[in-house]
Amino acid sequence: MVDLRSQYDRLKADIDNAIAGVISSTAFIRGPAVRLFEEELERYLGVRHVISCANGTDALQIAMMALGLKPGDEVITTNFTFIATVEVIELLGLKTVLVEPDRGSFNISVEAVRKAITPRTKAIVPVHLFGQCAHMEPIIDLARQHGIFIIEDVAQATGAEYRFSNGTVKKAGTMGTIGCTSFFPSKNLGCYGDGGALFTDNDELASLIRSITNHGMKVRYYHDTIGVNSRLDTIQAAILRVKLRHLDEFNESRAKAAGFYDRELSGLPGITVPEKSPFSTHIFHQYTLKIQGGERNSLRECLENEGIPSMVYYPVPLHMQKAYLHLGYGADDFPLTTSLSGEVLSLPMHTELDEEQLSYITGCIRSKFN
């Protein structure tokens, strides 16, 4: 699904030098590379503050802690996402309010958000799924009307751009109150271990977030708030500095591969290629088809027999996960999410895909559906 080895081979000299530099300095925790990476990512995103942390799940939890959300506060998010988005809501004793996605883009439905808002709603967590932005302008309008925070989950869309109706363009993660991302190795901007970050333009909030990531300290051994221990490893920051310089190139490579898939698979009966949003670029963290007619699993088996990997993101809706049955939703409460869970199939998508590989993958799919 992701060829990290070939990408490393391409960047080997720079990455090896970056790692060696950290080892030579022995500045393993909060070394200079961490702040340099944060500053470089700030410039790339056009945001005032990037605060790195240990992983994307921590980023979401720290964001909710920094915003002062209290047990019982309602947080609206999509039912069609990775479990971490809901996991932290529950860990903090908040109330998870799930809503349906949009069938075309897979992103959170604006109308579903609108209907779910109550006087107890304190935050909305739109997830920029598979590489393109949720429809942020109307979500921002709703948040302003109701005094609600927005926490963007941008783990799958770092580098994607959203265009507002007035022509303003903003990077994913820089439009809400706080943006949160992951640097898991398979992400478009990934390190060689775990890592994450939070983004904000609010100076006071940034200061609080930075202290929360460091045990609640602003001054060493003086703890002003309850915090956690969540920091980006200096070696990982050094690797990310190298990879950030190539991020746009990486995203262009993914878009080129997606274009090949589109040309070869569009129009096949029973297959729907990914919808491209009119207001967001798509950086294709995943290339996800919808397979109708109950043929998804048979296609996956067919690909597996030909040595082609594929993945289902996500096979079980959040409201039907055993750990989250206590939320009280019924099996039939989210028909669209349930339908998508039975239809979606993601094909190999990474920066090193070449035309020979793409031809082989699409040829196998065409032979089944033609």
N, C-alpha and C positions, 0 to 999 in steps of 0.2 A: 504493500500500500504506500509506503514511504521509503525512498532509497537514500537514507542518511549517509551511507558509506560513500557513494559516488559524490555526493555533495561535499563531504569532508575531504575527499581526494582532491577536489577542485580548489578548496580553500586551505589545504593542509599546511603550507608554509606559514601563512599568516596566523592560523589558529595555533599551531605548535609554538610559534614565537610568543603569542599572547599568553599561553599557558605557562611556558618556561619563564616568562617575565614575572608572573605572579609567584611561582615557586621560588625563583631567585630572590624576590623581595621578602618572602615569607609573610606577607601581609594578607593572610588568608581570610580574615573576617573584617568586613567593612574597609577593605583596602582601597587605594585610589581609583582602581578600575570601576568600582561600584558607582562612585559619584560621577566619574567621567561618562559612564554609560547612561546614567540618569539624565545628565545634561544634554547628551547627544540625542537621546530619545525625546526630551522636551523640545528640542529644536525641530526634530523630524515631525512631531505631532502638532507643533504649534500650540503647546500648552505650557502654563507657568510652572507646574510642578509634576515631576514623576518621582514617586517614592517606591523603591523596589522592596520586595518581600520574598518569602520562601517559595510560594507557589500561588497559583490562581485561586484556589479555594480559600487560602488565607486572605487573599486580597478582598474577596467578597465579604468575609467575616469582619475584617478590619474596617471596611467601609461602613458596615452596619453599626459596628461599635462606635466609630467616629461620629456618626450621625445621631447618636444617642437614642437609637430605637430601643423600646422597652418591651418586655414580655406582654404579649397580647396585641401589640401593634400589627396591623395587616400589611403584608407585602405581596404585591401582585406580580406574578411572573408566568411564563409560558409553561405549558405541560409538555412541550416538545423540546427537550433540552437534556444535557448531561445532568446527572444527579447532584453535582456540587452546587448548582444554583439554588436548589431547595434545601440541601443538607445544612447549609449554614443558617438559613432562616430557622429551621427547627432546632439546631444546636443552641441558638440564642433565645429560645423560648418565644419567638415571634409566631405570628399566624400566617401560614402559607395560603395564598389565594391563587389557585391555578386558573388559567384561561387558555382558550384554544389558539392555535397558530393560524396564520393565513395559508390557505392550501397551496397557493402558487409559489410564494417566496420561502415558506417554512417558518418565517419570523412571526413574532407575536402579533396578534390581531388587534389593531387599534380599537375597533368597535367592541371587541371583547373586553379590553381594558376599561373602556368608557362605562360599560355596564357593570363592571366589578367594583368600581370605586364606591366606598362608603365613608361615613365620617371617621371611621377607624383606620382608613388607609393612610399609611405614612410613607410608603416607597413603592416605586415601580422598578422592576429589574428586566428591561428588555435585553434579550440575548441576540447578538448579531450572528446568526447561525450560518454555518457553512461558508462564510466569507463575504456576506453583504449585509449592509446595515438594515436594521428594522426601520420602519417609517417614523423617524424621530420627530419631525416637525409637529404633527398632531399630538404625539405623546407629550412633547414639551408644553404644548398649549394646555393640555389636560392637567399636567402637573402644576402649572402656574395658576390655573383656575382654582385648584383645590389645595394648594400649599403642600404639595407632595414632592419628596426627593426622587431623583432618578439616579439609579446605579446601573451603569452600562456594563454588561458582561461582553467584553470584546475579545475573549480568548481565541476565537476563530476568525477574527477579522482585523487584526492589526495591520494598518496600512490602507484599508478600505476608506473611501471618501463618500460623504453624503452631501447632496446639493439641495439647499433650501429653495423655496419658491422665489425668493428675492435674488437668487444667484450666488449667495454665500456658500462656500464649500468648507466643510469641517471634516477632520479625520474621525473615524470611529473611536469612541472612548472619550472624546473631548466635548461632547454636547450636553451631557447630563451633569448632575452634581459631582459625581465621582465616576471615573471609568476604572474598570478592573480587567487585568489580562493575565494570561499564563504564558510561560516560556517553556512548557513541556516540549521535549525534543521534536515531536511531530508537527508542532505549530508552524505557521508561516515564518515567524521569528521565534526560533526554538534554540535552547541551549543544550548542553549534554548532561543534563540532570533535571532537577526541579528548579523552578523560578517563577516569579510573578511580579506584578507592579500595580500601583494605583496612580491615576491621573486626576488632577484638579487644577482649576484656576483660582481657587479660594486660598489665600495665604494662611489664614487662621486654621482652616481645615487641614491644610497640608502639614502645618506644624503639629497638630494633634495626631494626624495619621503617622507621622514620622516617630512621634514618641510612643504611640501604641505598638508599633512594630518592635520597639526596643524596651520592652517591659514597662512601658509607661514613663520612661525617663526622658527628660530634656537635659538635665544636668546629672552626671554620673552619680548613682546611688541615691538620687532624690526622685521619688516616684509620685508624680502628680495625678496619675490616673491609672486605672487597671489596664494592663497591656498584655502583650504576648511576646514570644520570642520568634520573630519571623523575619529573616534577612536573606538577601541574595548572596550566595557564595561568591567570593571575589574571582575565582577561576571561571565561574559561569558568567559573571559580568564581563570578563575579558573576552570570552568567546562571543558573547552577544554584541560586543562592540564591533567585532569583525563582521558578524553576520548582518548587523543593522546596515552597514554600508552597502550590502547587496540586496536589501529587502525589496526594493522596487523591481530590481532585476528578477528576483525570485518570483514575485507576484506576476510579472509579465510572462515568465515561463509557464506558470500555471494557467494563465489566461489563454496562452497559445495552445496548450494541451487541451483545455476546455473547448476551444474553438474547433479543434480537430474532432473531438467527441461529438460536438453539436452537428457538424457537417455530415458525419457518418451515421449518426443515430436518429437525427430528426426525421420524422415521418414514418418511422417503423411502427407497425400496428402494436398497440399495447404498451408503448414506451413514451414517456414524457421527459424531455430533457429539462435541465434546470431553468427556471424562469429568471430573467435578468430584470432587476428593479429599474424603473425609469429615474429614480432619485439616488441610486447608490452604485458605485462601482462594485465589481465582484472579484475578490482575490482568490476564490476557489480553494479554501482550506479543504473542502470536500467537493467532489463532483457527484451529485446525488440524483439518480433517476427515480421516477415513479413507474413501477411496473404493475399494470392493471391485469385483471382477469385471473388473479391467483397464481401468476407465473413467477413471482419473485424468487421463491425458494428453488424452483426448478432451474431458473437462470443461474442462480448462485452455484448450484451443484454442477451445472454445465461448465461454468467458468473454472470452478475448482478442478474439474477433471482435465482441463487444459492448462493447469498450472497458473491460473490467474486469480489473485486474491481479490476479495470484495468484502465489504462490511455493511452491517445494518445499524445505522444510527437513527433511531433507537428502537430496539425490538419490543420493549414493554413501556407503555406510558407511565409517567411518574405516579399518577393516581392509582395505578394497579401494582406498584412495587410493594412487596410484603412489608418493608420497613415503614411505608407511608400510608397504609390502609387506615391508620388512626385519623387521617385528615377527614375521613367520613364521606368521601365521594363514592358514588355508585359506579359500577362497571360501564354503564351506558351514558355517563354524564358528559363524556368528551368524544363524540362519534368521529369528529374529524381527526383528532390525534390518534385514535385507535385505528382509523382507516390508514393514515400515513404510516403507522408502525408496521402495518402489513404490506406496504407497497414499496417503501424506500430501499434503495440499494446504491451504495457508494462504490465507485470504481477507483482503481489506483490513481492517485493524484499527488505529484511532487515535482520538484524543479528539474529532475534529470530524465523525465520521460522523453524518449525520442520517437521519431515517426515509425520506425520499425515496430517498437513495442505497442504504440497506439494502434497501428494497423492490425496487429495480431489480436489485440483486445476487442476492437470494434468488429473485426472479421468474425470472431467467434459469436458475438452477440447477433450480428446480421444473419449468420447462418441459422440461428435458432428462430428468428422472428420473421425472416423473409419467406 
